[in-house]
Amino acid sequence: MTGRDKTQEPPASPTFQGHPVLRRLLRREPVAAFGVRLCRTPDIARLAKATGHHVLWIDLEHSTIPLDAAGALCAAAHDLGLMALARVPEREYGAIGRLLDAGASGLIFPRIETAEQAADLAAACRFPPHGHRSAIAALPQFGFQRLPAAETYRLANDTVLVNVLIESPLGIANAEAIARVPGVDLVSIGANDLSAELGVPGDYRHPLVTEAFEAALRACERAGKPLSIGGIADAALNAELLARGAVPFLMTGIDTDVLALAMQERARNALANYAVVQESLHARAA
């Protein structure tokens, strides 16, 4: 709970299904998402769209991207027909409303461990009567039309995606309670942090990790909420997790990693070509 006020008790909890990403996942259709930690111009959104992605996710937890740049990326993605999801630093309430007002179509919340934390964050993302998001007259998601307040709030509440990340053993233990929170749309597991917290960093096939995955999958199945599992590069394991019930929210890469790999390949090729030329010159000189 925050110190500023108490979370409202939501009314008998509708299941918000208006968000395109959520609709695709509920139909078990793949969602391809590209992450941003470095890029700050709309070109990255254009590249994501041109390469067949559905989602641009902006990582404010592990980057120094400021809110104004993140908001501009969200707005650009929205205009291109991409969904823009922003991962905020751990329970940073001051960023939530500003990112949603700027054009984010959903927020990703790291390290959620209790239903109370999840409820507080879900309420911060939605207008009354389902939360306590601050009133605003017009939103870029709706073309800045000044609709009646009740209509704006209804549309916004239904088309915001609230994605909570479980990344600790305590979160796994509380997975069903977290998934049952009204307003939580998608539950995800951050496999890197979870495996580290379990004492087996990066060992995604370790029995402790396997047990945690299975517990979360069954918990979300009982709660009727989709679960995605991210952070795993092993294609075979990802396929197994999808077969066991994880939804196909597919993280294709992050700009820093893609750029680093491309730069490494370019450097390797350039140096290899230079070596060939030098060898040829030495052969001629001999």
C-alpha positions, 0 to 999 in steps of 0.5 A: 500500500502507498502512504498517500491513500488506500486502494479502493475496493473495486466493484465485482471485478470485470475482466478487462478484455479490450486490450488487443494484446490481451485479446490475442493472448486469450486466443493463444495467438502469438504476440511479438514484442521488442524491447527498448533500453537505448533508443530514444527516437520514433525510428525504433517504433518504425523498425519494430512495426516494419519487422512484424512486431506487435508490441514495443516495450520500453524498459525504464527499470534497466535504463536511463530513458527519461519519461518524456522520451518514453512518452514520445516512444509510446505515442509513436508506437500507438500511431503506427498501430503497435501496442506500447508497454512500459516497464516502470521501476519497482512500484514507482507510482509517480511514473504510472499516470504520466506514462498512461497519459502520454500514450502507453497502452499498458504497464509492466510492474516488476517484482510483485510479491503479494496480492496487496501490491498488485491491487495497489498498482492495478488501481493506480492504472484505472479510473474510478470506480475501478481505481484511482487514476487521476482525471484527465480530459483527453487522451492521445489513445483516443485522438485527444477527443473530449468525450464525456468523462464517463466514456473516456474512463470506460474506454481507458479502463478497458484498454489498459493492460496491467502486467505484473511480474513475479520474480521471487519465491514469495511471488510464486507462493502468492501467484494465485492470489496475485492472479485473482486481483481485479484489474490484473490482466496478465501475469508474467514470470521473470525467469532470470531474477527468479532463478537467481532468487532460487540460488540457481541463476540461469539454470532454467531446467533446475528442479526448483525453477521447474517446480516454480514454473509449474506452480505458477502455471497451475495457479494462473489456470485456477485464477483464469488469468494468462501467464507468460514466462520470459527471459529464456533464450532456450527455444526448446524450453520455451516450446515446452512451457507453451505446451504446458499452458504459458501464453505466447508473449514472445520477447524477440530481443532488446535494442542493446543486445541486438546492436551489440550482436550486430556490432560484434559481427561487423567487427569480426567480419572487418578484421577477418577481411583485413587479415585476408588482405594482409595475408595476400599482400605478404604472399605477393611480397614473398 
